[in-house]
Amino acid sequence: MYVYISSKQFNSISSPLKTCLMFFTKTQKYQSSILKQDLKNRLIGHHVKIHNMDFEVYEKDQSLRIIPHAEQNESIITLPITRVEMNEEGDKMNVVVTSKMRKVDSGGPILIMFFCIFLILASVILMAVDGEPKMTYSLLGIGSTIFVIFFVRMQMGYFDYVRKIRTYIKSQIEFA
């Protein structure tokens, strides 16, 4: 027997994978006095160069998308896809900038996070059950060290791309 689940129902299902992906999703809100069309004209079709990586701005579904051009890139890096939504309310415009990890790039970081969580939880369980400090502290140390190295690398890579894209959008908003 097969059960059909629509995409809306699937997106409403809470899972550890979606929760983990939320860690990599960053949202920033801005208010501006410029017109929506003016901001679109400033951004659409332009290219942003960050760490020798080219990002292109294009329009899709009444919002703007900033996507990386990683076709020629041979190194393994995690890149964001940024969505810019603009809503005019009276004489003000609300701009919501949301950056998400590309689905292609999400596997490795999620596996590392689950592995670190597993090691830390295993150390806590071992401490509660066995009480042997040597194994417990070793697992805790290994899990924590891997997570700290992972987090620093993500700050220098993925989150740096996100910060610089937001800075670029904010500079275009404040340019008015």
N, C-alpha and C positions, 0 to 999 in steps of 0.2 A: 504494500500500500504506500502510495506517495502522497505527501502533503505539500501543497503549494504555499510558499511564503513569499509575499510580495517584498519588493525592495524597501518599502516604507516599514513593513513589519520587521524585516531583518535589521534595519538601522535602529529600531527601537530596542532590540535585544542588547542587554548589558553583558559584556564579557570582559575577562581579564585582558584580552588582546586590545580591545577598544580603550580600556582604562590605561593601558601602557602607552598606547598611541597618543592619548591626551597629554601625556608628559611632554611630547614633542610638538604639540600644537600651541602656538602663541598668538594671542589676540591683543590688539592695541586699538584704542578709539581716539579719534581726534575730532575737533570741531573747527569749522572754517567758515569764513564769510564769502569765499569765492563760489562761483556758480559751478554746478556739476559738469556742464558741458566744457567749461574752461579748464577744469582739472583733467577731464578726459583728453582734451586736445593737447595738454602738456605732457601726458603720459603715454597715450596710445602710439605704438610704432617706435618708441624710443628703446634703446638698448642700455642696460646698466652693466658696467664692468666691475666685478668684485673678485679679487684674487685671481685674475686672469681668466675668469669664467664669465661668459656672456649670458645675460638674462634679458628676455624680450617681454615687452608689455603689449598685450592685446585684449580686445573686448570679447566677452562671452557671457551671455544671459544677463544683460544689464549690469554686469560687474566687470572689473578688470582682473586679468590674470597676469602674473609675472612668473614666467617659467624659465628654467635654465636650458641652455643649449649645451648638452653634455655629450653630443654625438662623437666628437673628436677626442674627448677626454679619456685617457687610458688608465688613470689612477682611480682607485676606489674611494669615492667620497660620498657623503650623504648630503643631499641638496633639498631645499624647500621649494614648494609651490605656494605662491602667495596670491591671495584673493583680496581685492579691494572693493568693498561695497560702499556705495554713496547714497545717502538718503537726504533729500532736501526737506527741511522743516522751517517754513517761514523764510527769514532772511539768513538762516544758518544752514550749514550742510554738515551732517554727521558722516564721518569716514571711519569705516571699520576695516582694519587690516588684519587678516588671518593667515598665518603661515603654517603649512602642514608639511610633513615629510612625504616625499614621493613614495608610493606604494612599493616601487622597485627597490628602494633603499631601506625600507622599514624592517626587513627580516633580521639583519645582523644586530642592530641595536636592541631590538626586542629580545633576541636570544641572550644577549649579554646581560640585559636587565633581569630576565628570568633566572639565569644562572647565578647571578649575584644574590638575588633574593632567596634562591634555593639554598645557597651556601650559608647565608646568614640565619635563615630559619632552621637549617640543620644544626647549626652550632647552638642555637637557643634550645632546641629539643634535646640535643645531647647533654647540655648542661643540666636541664631539668630531669632527665632520665638517668643518665650515667654519672654525671658530676666529674668526669675526668677532664681536668682543665687543659691538658696538653692538646688533645684533639679538638676540643671546643674552641680554644683560642686560635688554633691554626686555621680552622675553617672560617672563623670570624675575621681573622686577619687577611686571609686570601680573598674572601668575598668583598671586604671593605676596600682592599687595595685595588682590586680589579675595577670596582665601581668608581673609585676616585680617579683612576687613570682614564677610564671611559668617559666620565663626566668632564674632565679637563679637556680631553680630545674633542668632545662634542662642543664645548664652549669655544674652542679655537676654530672649529670647522662649521658645523651646521648652525649653531646659535649665532655665530659671527655673521654668516650670510643673512640670517633673519634680521639681526640688528642693523646691518648696513642697508638692506632693502627698506626697512622701516624708516631709517634716516633719510634715504633718498626720497621716499614718498612724502615724509614730513617736510623736507626742504622744498618740494614742489608745492605743497599746500601753503607754506609760510612765505613763499616767493611773492605772493600777491601783494 
